[in-house]
Amino acid sequence: MAFAGRWETETQEGYDAFCKLLGIPDDIIEKGRDYKLITEVTQDGDDFSWTQIYPTNAKVTNKFTIGKECDMETIGGKKFKATVSMEGGKLSVTFPNYHHTSEISGGKLIETSKAGSVVLKRTSKKL
């Protein structure tokens, strides 16, 4: 249940390069650069609901069960099927253009997205 709660971005590294690689327009990158993304997670055993709240209150919620294929959606609205796995307390899933992991370390939510050699690392504190 370590992931459950409401989290707010504290720091992020590699934001601009990662967004550009995904084709996000410069004006959207600019708006989101210093935005404190809110992540809300509920967890019941292996069942999760993971919501991210973006600028202008855009929201994406993905519901998944560890080890089972599910329907997911990107912030851009692209729908895809994926299976989230858990290894050593770290959630791992492959999105259409990148691989994403989430873990709790030192009481912080650490999210890492990798697309080739470009890495976005976001650290969030629990609210």
DSSP file with accessible surface (Angstrom, degrees, kcal/mol):
  #  RESIDUE AA STRUCTURE BP1 BP2  ACC     N-H-->O    O-->H-N    N-H-->O    O-->H-N    TCO  KAPPA ALPHA  PHI   PSI    X-CA   Y-CA   Z-CA
    1    1 A M    >         0   0  129      0, 0.0     3,-1.1     0, 0.0    42,-0.1   0.000 360.0 360.0 360.0  11.0    0.0    0.0    0.0
    2    2 A A  T 3   +     0   0   59      1,-0.3   101,-0.0   102,-0.0    41,-0.0   0.787 360.0  53.9 -61.2 -27.8    3.1    2.2   -0.1
    3    3 A F  T 3  S+     0   0    8    101,-0.1    -1,-0.3    99,-0.0    38,-0.2   0.730  82.0 110.8 -80.1 -22.3    1.9    4.0   -3.3
    4    4 A A    <   +     0   0   28     -3,-1.1     2,-0.3    36,-0.1    38,-0.2  -0.232  55.4  54.2 -60.7 136.6   -1.5    5.0   -1.9
    5    5 A G  E    S-A   41   0A  28     36,-2.9    36,-3.0     2,-0.0     2,-0.5  -0.838  87.8 -60.8 139.3-171.2   -2.0    8.7   -1.3
    6    6 A R  E     -A   40   0A 107    121,-0.4   121,-3.4    -2,-0.3     2,-0.3  -0.963  49.3-169.7-115.7 128.3   -1.9   12.1   -2.9
    7    7 A W  E     -AB  39 126A   4     32,-3.3    32,-2.6    -2,-0.5     2,-0.4  -0.898  10.3-158.2-123.5 147.1    1.5   13.3   -4.3
    8    8 A E  E     -AB  38 125A  49    117,-2.6   117,-2.6    -2,-0.3    30,-0.2  -0.989  31.4-105.1-127.9 134.5    2.8   16.6   -5.6
    9    9 A T  E     + B   0 124A   4     28,-2.2   115,-0.3    -2,-0.4     3,-0.1  -0.259  36.7 171.4 -56.6 131.9    5.9   17.1   -7.8
   10   10 A E  E     -     0   0A  67    113,-3.5     2,-0.3     1,-0.4   114,-0.2   0.748  66.7  -2.1-103.4 -50.0    8.9   18.4   -6.0
   11   11 A T  E     - B   0 123A  72    112,-1.7   112,-2.8     2,-0.0    -1,-0.4  -0.967  56.2-168.9-141.1 155.5   11.6   18.1   -8.8
   12   12 A Q  E     - B   0 122A  42     -2,-0.3     2,-0.4   110,-0.2   110,-0.2  -0.983   5.3-162.1-146.4 141.4   11.9   16.8  -12.3
   13   13 A E  E    S+ B   0 121A 115    108,-2.6   108,-2.4    -2,-0.3    -2,-0.0  -0.959  73.8  16.4-121.8 139.1   14.9   16.2  -14.5
   14   14 A G  S  > S+     0   0   37     -2,-0.4     4,-2.2   106,-0.2     5,-0.2   0.620  76.8 139.6  80.7  14.4   15.0   15.9  -18.2
   15   15 A Y  H  >  +     0   0   29      1,-0.2     4,-2.6     2,-0.2     5,-0.2   0.933  68.1  44.5 -58.7 -53.4   11.5   17.4  -18.7
   16   16 A D  H  > S+     0   0   53      1,-0.2     4,-2.6     2,-0.2     5,-0.2   0.939 115.5  46.1 -61.1 -49.5   12.2   19.5  -21.8
   17   17 A A  H  > S+     0   0   57      1,-0.2     4,-2.2     2,-0.2    -1,-0.2   0.907 114.5  48.6 -62.2 -40.8   14.1   16.8  -23.7
   18   18 A F  H  X S+     0   0    9     -4,-2.2     4,-1.7     2,-0.2    -1,-0.2   0.941 112.5  47.2 -65.9 -46.9   11.6   14.1  -22.9
   19   19 A C  H  <>S+     0   0    8     -4,-2.6     5,-2.4    -5,-0.2     4,-0.4   0.909 112.0  50.5 -62.0 -42.5    8.6   16.3  -23.9
   20   20 A K  H ><5S+     0   0  122     -4,-2.6     3,-1.4    -5,-0.2    -1,-0.2   0.913 107.4  54.0 -62.1 -41.5   10.3   17.3  -27.2
   21   21 A L  H 3<5S+     0   0   94     -4,-2.2    -1,-0.2     1,-0.3    -2,-0.2   0.871 107.9  50.4 -60.9 -35.5   11.0   13.7  -28.0
   22   22 A L  T 3<5S-     0   0   52     -4,-1.7    -1,-0.3    -5,-0.1    -2,-0.2   0.487 119.3-112.5 -82.0  -3.9    7.3   12.8  -27.6
   23   23 A G  T < 5 +     0   0   60     -3,-1.4    -3,-0.2    -4,-0.4    -2,-0.1   0.714  56.8 162.6  83.3  21.2    6.4   15.7  -29.9
   24   24 A I      < -     0   0   46     -5,-2.4    -1,-0.2    -6,-0.1     5,-0.1  -0.591  45.5-106.2 -75.2 131.5    4.7   17.9  -27.3
   25   25 A P    >>  -     0   0   74      0, 0.0     4,-2.3     0, 0.0     3,-0.6  -0.234  23.3-117.6 -60.1 148.4    4.4   21.5  -28.6
   26   26 A D  H 3> S+     0   0  111      1,-0.2     4,-2.6     2,-0.2     5,-0.2   0.838 112.7  55.4 -56.2 -38.3    6.7   24.1  -27.1
   27   27 A D  H 3> S+     0   0   97      1,-0.2     4,-1.9     2,-0.2    -1,-0.2   0.890 109.9  46.3 -66.7 -34.2    3.8   26.2  -25.6
   28   28 A I  H <> S+     0   0   78     -3,-0.6     4,-2.0     2,-0.2    -2,-0.2   0.903 111.1  52.2 -72.8 -39.7    2.5   23.2  -23.7
   29   29 A I  H  X S+     0   0    2     -4,-2.3     4,-1.4     1,-0.2    -2,-0.2   0.937 109.4  50.5 -58.8 -45.5    6.1   22.3  -22.6
   30   30 A E  H  X S+     0   0  118     -4,-2.6     4,-0.5     1,-0.2     3,-0.4   0.923 110.1  48.9 -59.8 -45.6    6.4   25.9  -21.3
   31   31 A K  H  < S+     0   0  130     -4,-1.9    -1,-0.2     1,-0.2     3,-0.2   0.856 116.9  42.0 -63.4 -36.7    3.1   25.7  -19.3
   32   32 A G  H >< S+     0   0   12     -4,-2.0     3,-0.9     1,-0.2    -1,-0.2   0.613  88.6  91.1 -88.7 -11.7    4.0   22.4  -17.7
   33   33 A R  H 3< S+     0   0   68     -4,-1.4    -1,-0.2    -3,-0.4    -2,-0.1   0.889 103.4  21.1 -54.6 -48.0    7.6   23.0  -16.9
   34   34 A D  T 3< S+     0   0  132     -4,-0.5    -1,-0.3    -3,-0.2     2,-0.2   0.304  93.9 125.8-106.4  10.1    7.1   24.4  -13.4
   35   35 A Y    <   -     0   0   67     -3,-0.9     2,-1.4    -4,-0.1    -3,-0.0  -0.474  62.4-130.5 -71.5 136.9    3.6   22.9  -12.8
   36   36 A K        -     0   0   98     -2,-0.2    -1,-0.1   -28,-0.1    -2,-0.1  -0.712  27.7-147.8 -89.0  88.1    3.3   20.9   -9.6
   37   37 A L        -     0   0    6     -2,-1.4   -28,-2.2    -5,-0.2     2,-0.5  -0.305   5.6-143.1 -56.5 135.3    1.7   17.8  -11.0
   38   38 A I  E     -AC   8  53A  16     15,-1.5    15,-3.0   -30,-0.2     2,-0.5  -0.912  14.2-168.2-104.7 130.1   -0.7   16.1   -8.6
   39   39 A T  E     -AC   7  52A   0    -32,-2.6   -32,-3.3    -2,-0.5     2,-0.5  -0.982   0.9-166.8-119.3 125.7   -0.8   12.3   -8.6
   40   40 A E  E     -AC   6  51A  59     11,-3.0    11,-3.1    -2,-0.5     2,-0.4  -0.970   9.2-176.6-115.4 125.9   -3.5   10.4   -6.7
   41   41 A V  E     -AC   5  50A   4    -36,-3.0   -36,-2.9    -2,-0.5     2,-0.4  -0.981  11.3-174.7-126.5 130.4   -3.1    6.7   -6.1
   42   42 A T  E     - C   0  49A  92      7,-2.3     7,-2.1    -2,-0.4     2,-0.4  -0.953  11.6-170.8-116.8 144.4   -5.5    4.2   -4.5
   43   43 A Q  E     + C   0  48A  34     -2,-0.4     2,-0.4     5,-0.2     5,-0.2  -0.997  18.8 176.6-139.6 131.3   -4.3    0.7   -4.0
   44   44 A D  E >  S- C   0  47A 120      3,-2.9     3,-2.1    -2,-0.4     2,-0.4  -0.864  72.1 -63.0-131.8  92.9   -6.2   -2.4   -2.9
   45   45 A G  T 3  S-     0   0   38     -2,-0.4    -1,-0.0     1,-0.3     0, 0.0  -0.493 121.6 -12.3  65.4-119.3   -3.8   -5.3   -2.9
   46   46 A D  T 3  S+     0   0   93     -2,-0.4    20,-2.3    -3,-0.1     2,-0.5   0.369 118.1  97.3 -92.8   1.7   -2.8   -5.7   -6.6
   47   47 A D  E <   -CD  44  65A  78     -3,-2.1    -3,-2.9    18,-0.2     2,-0.3  -0.831  53.5-178.7 -97.4 130.4   -5.6   -3.3   -7.9
   48   48 A F  E     -CD  43  64A   8     16,-3.3    16,-2.1    -2,-0.5     2,-0.4  -0.930  25.5-163.0-127.7 150.0   -4.6    0.3   -8.5
   49   49 A S  E     -CD  42  63A  22     -7,-2.1    -7,-2.3    -2,-0.3     2,-0.5  -0.996  19.2-172.7-126.2 122.5   -6.2    3.5   -9.6
   50   50 A W  E     -CD  41  62A  21     12,-2.9    12,-2.5    -2,-0.4     2,-0.4  -0.956   3.9-179.4-124.9 111.2   -3.6    6.1  -10.7
   51   51 A T  E     -CD  40  61A  13    -11,-3.1   -11,-3.0    -2,-0.5     2,-0.4  -0.935   9.5-166.3-115.2 133.8   -4.7    9.6  -11.6
   52   52 A Q  E     -CD  39  60A  29      8,-2.5     8,-2.0    -2,-0.4     2,-0.6  -0.979   8.4-154.6-118.8 130.8   -2.5   12.5  -12.7
   53   53 A I  E     -CD  38  59A  16    -15,-3.0   -15,-1.5    -2,-0.4     6,-0.2  -0.928  17.7-172.1-109.7 118.9   -3.9   16.0  -12.7
   54   54 A Y    >   -     0   0   45      4,-3.4     3,-1.0    -2,-0.6     4,-0.4  -0.456  38.3 -59.7-103.4 174.4   -2.2   18.4  -15.2
   55   55 A P  G >  S+     0   0   34      0, 0.0     3,-1.3     0, 0.0    -1,-0.2  -0.161 125.4  28.7 -51.4 153.1   -2.4   22.2  -15.8
   56   56 A T  G 3  S-     0   0  129      1,-0.2     3,-0.1    -3,-0.1    -2,-0.1   0.702 130.6 -81.2  61.7  21.8   -5.9   23.4  -16.7
   57   57 A N  G <  S+     0   0  131     -3,-1.0    -1,-0.2     1,-0.2     2,-0.1   0.701  77.3 164.0  59.9  22.0   -7.2   20.5  -14.6
   58   58 A A    <   -     0   0   40     -3,-1.3    -4,-3.4    -4,-0.4     2,-0.4  -0.502  19.8-163.4 -64.2 139.9   -6.7   17.9  -17.4
   59   59 A K  E     -D   53   0A 131     -6,-0.2     2,-0.4    -2,-0.1    -6,-0.2  -0.985  20.7-170.3-133.2 140.9   -6.9   14.5  -15.8
   60   60 A V  E     -D   52   0A  14     -8,-2.0    -8,-2.5    -2,-0.4     2,-0.5  -0.996   8.7-172.4-129.3 126.2   -5.9   11.0  -16.8
   61   61 A T  E     -D   51   0A  59     -2,-0.4     2,-0.4   -10,-0.2   -10,-0.2  -0.980   1.7-173.9-118.8 127.4   -6.9    8.0  -14.7
   62   62 A N  E     -D   50   0A  17    -12,-2.5   -12,-2.9    -2,-0.5     2,-0.4  -0.986   6.1-162.2-118.7 130.4   -5.6    4.5  -15.4
   63   63 A K  E     +D   49   0A 147     -2,-0.4     2,-0.3     8,-0.4   -14,-0.2  -0.946  23.1 158.7-111.0 132.7   -7.0    1.5  -13.4
   64   64 A F  E     -D   48   0A  14    -16,-2.1   -16,-3.3    -2,-0.4     2,-0.4  -0.978  35.8-138.8-152.1 160.0   -4.9   -1.6  -13.5
   65   65 A T  E >   -D   47   0A  36      3,-0.4     3,-2.2    -2,-0.3    19,-0.4  -0.989  42.9-102.0-120.1 131.1   -4.2   -4.9  -11.7
   66   66 A I  T 3  S+     0   0   27    -20,-2.3    19,-0.2    -2,-0.4     3,-0.1  -0.256 105.3   9.8 -53.2 129.9   -0.6   -6.1  -11.4
   67   67 A G  T 3  S+     0   0   55     17,-3.3     2,-0.4     1,-0.2    -1,-0.3   0.425 106.1 103.8  82.4   0.2    0.1   -8.8  -14.0
   68   68 A K  S <  S-     0   0  138     -3,-2.2    16,-0.6    16,-0.3    -3,-0.4  -0.944  75.0-114.0-119.0 136.9   -3.1   -8.4  -16.0
   69   69 A E  E     +I   83   0B 130     -2,-0.4     2,-0.3    14,-0.2    14,-0.2  -0.369  45.1 172.4 -63.4 139.2   -3.5   -6.7  -19.3
   70   70 A C  E     -I   82   0B  21     12,-2.7    12,-2.1    -6,-0.0     2,-0.5  -0.931  37.4 -98.2-143.3 167.5   -5.6   -3.5  -19.1
   71   71 A D  E     +I   81   0B 109     -2,-0.3    -8,-0.4    10,-0.2     2,-0.3  -0.781  46.4 177.4 -87.9 131.7   -6.7   -0.6  -21.2
   72   72 A M  E     -I   80   0B   9      8,-3.3     8,-2.3    -2,-0.5     2,-0.3  -0.820  16.2-149.0-130.7 169.3   -4.7    2.6  -20.5
   73   73 A E  E     -I   79   0B  60     -2,-0.3     6,-0.2     6,-0.2     2,-0.2  -0.998   8.9-137.6-141.9 143.1   -4.5    6.1  -21.8
   74   74 A T    >   -     0   0   23      4,-2.1     3,-2.1    -2,-0.3     6,-0.0  -0.485  37.2-102.8 -89.5 169.5   -1.8    8.7  -22.3
   75   75 A I  T 3  S+     0   0   82      1,-0.3    -1,-0.1    -2,-0.2   -16,-0.1   0.833 124.1  60.3 -61.6 -27.6   -2.1   12.4  -21.4
   76   76 A G  T 3  S-     0   0   73      2,-0.1    -1,-0.3     1,-0.1     3,-0.1   0.472 122.5-107.4 -79.7   0.1   -2.5   13.0  -25.2
   77   77 A G    <   +     0   0   35     -3,-2.1     2,-0.4     1,-0.3    -2,-0.1   0.486  68.6 148.2  90.1   2.8   -5.6   10.7  -25.2
   78   78 A K        -     0   0  117      1,-0.0    -4,-2.1    -5,-0.0     2,-0.3  -0.577  36.0-148.7 -75.7 126.1   -3.9    7.7  -27.0
   79   79 A K  E     +I   73   0B 149     -2,-0.4     2,-0.3    -6,-0.2    -6,-0.2  -0.751  27.1 156.5 -96.6 142.7   -5.5    4.5  -25.8
   80   80 A F  E     -I   72   0B  31     -8,-2.3    -8,-3.3    -2,-0.3     2,-0.4  -0.964  39.5-109.7-155.8 166.0   -3.4    1.3  -25.6
   81   81 A K  E     +I   71   0B 121     -2,-0.3     2,-0.3   -10,-0.2   -10,-0.2  -0.861  42.8 159.6-103.8 140.1   -3.2   -2.1  -23.9
   82   82 A A  E     -I   70   0B   9    -12,-2.1   -12,-2.7    -2,-0.4     2,-0.5  -0.982  34.5-134.3-153.6 160.9   -0.5   -2.8  -21.3
   83   83 A T  E     -I   69   0B  67     -2,-0.3     2,-0.4   -14,-0.2    11,-0.3  -0.991  19.8-147.8-121.2 122.4    0.4   -5.0  -18.4
   84   84 A V        -     0   0    3    -16,-0.6   -17,-3.3    -2,-0.5     2,-0.3  -0.760  17.4-166.3 -89.2 132.0    1.8   -3.4  -15.3
   85   85 A S  E     -E   92   0A  37      7,-2.7     7,-2.4    -2,-0.4     2,-0.4  -0.782  12.5-144.7-114.5 162.2    4.3   -5.6  -13.4
   86   86 A M  E     +E   91   0A  64     -2,-0.3     2,-0.4     5,-0.2     5,-0.2  -0.993  21.7 170.2-127.9 121.5    5.8   -5.2   -9.9
   87   87 A E  E >  S-E   90   0A 137      3,-2.3     3,-1.7    -2,-0.4    -2,-0.0  -0.983  72.6 -15.4-133.6 121.6    9.4   -6.2   -9.3
   88   88 A G  T 3  S-     0   0   93     -2,-0.4     3,-0.1     1,-0.3    -1,-0.1   0.858 128.4 -52.3  57.6  35.6   11.1   -5.4   -6.0
   89   89 A G  T 3  S+     0   0   44      1,-0.2     2,-0.5    14,-0.1    15,-0.4   0.530 113.7 119.7  80.2   5.9    8.4   -2.9   -5.0
   90   90 A K  E <   -E   87   0A  76     -3,-1.7    -3,-2.3    13,-0.1     2,-0.3  -0.908  57.4-141.4-110.6 124.7    8.8   -1.1   -8.4
   91   91 A L  E     -EF  86 102A   7     11,-2.8    11,-2.1    -2,-0.5     2,-0.4  -0.658  23.6-172.6 -79.3 141.0    5.8   -0.7  -10.8
   92   92 A S  E     +EF  85 101A  21     -7,-2.4    -7,-2.7    -2,-0.3     2,-0.3  -0.999  12.1 160.3-141.0 133.3    6.8   -1.0  -14.4
   93   93 A V  E     - F   0 100A  12      7,-2.5     7,-3.1    -2,-0.4     2,-0.6  -0.992  32.2-130.4-151.9 146.0    4.9   -0.5  -17.6
   94   94 A T  E     - F   0  99A  88    -11,-0.3     5,-0.2    -2,-0.3   -11,-0.1  -0.897  22.3-165.0-102.2 117.7    5.6    0.1  -21.3
   95   95 A F        -     0   0   24      3,-2.6     3,-0.4    -2,-0.6   -14,-0.0  -0.424  42.8 -90.6 -86.1 170.8    3.7    3.0  -22.9
   96   96 A P  S    S+     0   0   51      0, 0.0     3,-0.1     0, 0.0    -1,-0.0   0.857 122.5  18.6 -55.4 -37.2    3.6    3.4  -26.7
   97   97 A N  S    S+     0   0  106      1,-0.1     2,-0.3    18,-0.0    -3,-0.0   0.355 128.8  20.7-117.4   3.1    6.8    5.6  -26.9
   98   98 A Y        -     0   0   45     -3,-0.4    -3,-2.6    17,-0.1     2,-0.4  -0.987  68.0-111.5-162.1 167.4    8.5    5.0  -23.6
   99   99 A H  E     -FG  94 114A  68     15,-2.7    15,-2.9    -2,-0.3     2,-0.4  -0.913  32.8-161.5-109.1 136.1    9.0    2.7  -20.6
  100  100 A H  E     -FG  93 113A  20     -7,-3.1    -7,-2.5    -2,-0.4     2,-0.3  -0.958  10.2-178.0-124.6 134.5    7.8    4.0  -17.2
  101  101 A T  E     -FG  92 112A  21     11,-2.6    11,-2.5    -2,-0.4     2,-0.4  -0.950   4.6-167.6-126.8 151.7    8.7    2.9  -13.6
  102  102 A S  E     +FG  91 111A   4    -11,-2.1   -11,-2.8    -2,-0.3     2,-0.3  -0.999  15.3 160.0-136.5 136.7    7.3    4.1  -10.3
  103  103 A E  E     - G   0 110A  56      7,-2.0     7,-3.2    -2,-0.4     2,-0.5  -0.976  37.4-120.0-150.3 161.5    8.7    3.4   -6.8
  104  104 A I  E     + G   0 109A  49    -15,-0.4     2,-0.4    -2,-0.3     5,-0.2  -0.934  36.7 168.1-104.7 125.8    8.7    4.7   -3.3
  105  105 A S  E >   - G   0 108A  66      3,-2.4     3,-1.8    -2,-0.5    -2,-0.1  -0.979  68.0 -10.0-141.5 123.7   12.1    5.6   -2.0
  106  106 A G  T 3  S-     0   0   80     -2,-0.4     3,-0.1     1,-0.3    -1,-0.1   0.832 128.3 -56.4  59.5  32.5   12.8    7.6    1.2
  107  107 A G  T 3  S+     0   0   51      1,-0.3    19,-0.5    18,-0.1     2,-0.3   0.530 116.8 112.4  77.5   6.5    9.1    8.4    1.5
  108  108 A K  E <  S-G  105   0A  67     -3,-1.8    -3,-2.4    17,-0.1     2,-0.6  -0.808  70.4-122.9-110.7 152.1    9.0   10.0   -2.0
  109  109 A L  E     -GH 104 124A   0     15,-2.2    15,-2.5    -2,-0.3     2,-0.6  -0.851  29.4-165.7 -91.5 118.1    7.3    8.8   -5.2
  110  110 A I  E     -GH 103 123A  19     -7,-3.2    -7,-2.0    -2,-0.6     2,-0.5  -0.944   5.9-174.8-110.5 117.1   10.0    8.4   -7.8
  111  111 A E  E     -GH 102 122A   2     11,-3.0    11,-3.0    -2,-0.6     2,-0.4  -0.955   0.7-173.0-114.7 130.3    8.8    8.1  -11.4
  112  112 A T  E     -GH 101 121A  20    -11,-2.5   -11,-2.6    -2,-0.5     2,-0.5  -0.988   4.2-172.3-126.4 125.6   11.2    7.5  -14.3
  113  113 A S  E     -GH 100 120A   7      7,-2.7     7,-2.7    -2,-0.4     2,-0.4  -0.979   7.8-167.6-117.8 128.5   10.2    7.5  -18.0
  114  114 A K  E     +GH  99 119A 115    -15,-2.9   -15,-2.7    -2,-0.5     2,-0.4  -0.967  16.2 174.6-122.4 129.7   12.8    6.4  -20.6
  115  115 A A  E >  S- H   0 118A  12      3,-2.7     3,-2.1    -2,-0.4     2,-0.2  -0.920  72.9 -56.6-128.6  99.1   12.6    6.8  -24.3
  116  116 A G  T 3  S-     0   0   81     -2,-0.4    -1,-0.0     1,-0.3   -18,-0.0  -0.447 120.9 -19.1  64.2-124.6   15.9    5.6  -25.8
  117  117 A S  T 3  S+     0   0  120     -2,-0.2     2,-0.5    -3,-0.1    -1,-0.3   0.479 117.3  99.5 -93.2  -1.4   18.6    7.6  -24.1
  118  118 A V  E <   - H   0 115A  35     -3,-2.1    -3,-2.7  -101,-0.1     2,-0.4  -0.749  54.2-171.5 -91.6 128.5   16.2   10.4  -22.9
  119  119 A V  E     - H   0 114A  62     -2,-0.5     2,-0.5    -5,-0.2    -5,-0.2  -0.974  16.0-165.3-126.2 132.2   15.1   10.1  -19.3
  120  120 A L  E     - H   0 113A  10     -7,-2.7    -7,-2.7    -2,-0.4     2,-0.5  -0.974  12.1-172.7-110.3 122.9   12.5   12.1  -17.4
  121  121 A K  E     -BH  13 112A  78   -108,-2.4  -108,-2.6    -2,-0.5     2,-0.5  -0.977   1.3-174.4-120.6 121.9   12.8   11.6  -13.6
  122  122 A R  E     -BH  12 111A  26    -11,-3.0   -11,-3.0    -2,-0.5     2,-0.5  -0.966   6.0-164.5-118.0 129.5   10.0   13.1  -11.4
  123  123 A T  E     -BH  11 110A  19   -112,-2.8  -113,-3.5    -2,-0.5  -112,-1.7  -0.955  11.7-172.9-114.1 129.4   10.2   13.1   -7.6
  124  124 A S  E     -BH   9 109A   0    -15,-2.5   -15,-2.2    -2,-0.5     2,-0.3  -0.930  15.0-139.6-125.5 147.7    7.0   13.8   -5.7
  125  125 A K  E     -B    8   0A  78   -117,-2.6  -117,-2.6    -2,-0.3     2,-0.3  -0.751  29.4-107.0-101.6 151.8    6.3   14.4   -2.0
  126  126 A K  E      B    7   0A 112    -19,-0.5  -119,-0.2    -2,-0.3  -121,-0.0  -0.585 360.0 360.0 -78.1 135.4    3.2   13.0   -0.2
  127  127 A L              0   0  104   -121,-3.4  -121,-0.4    -2,-0.3    -1,-0.0  -0.639 360.0 360.0 -94.5 360.0    0.6   15.6    0.7
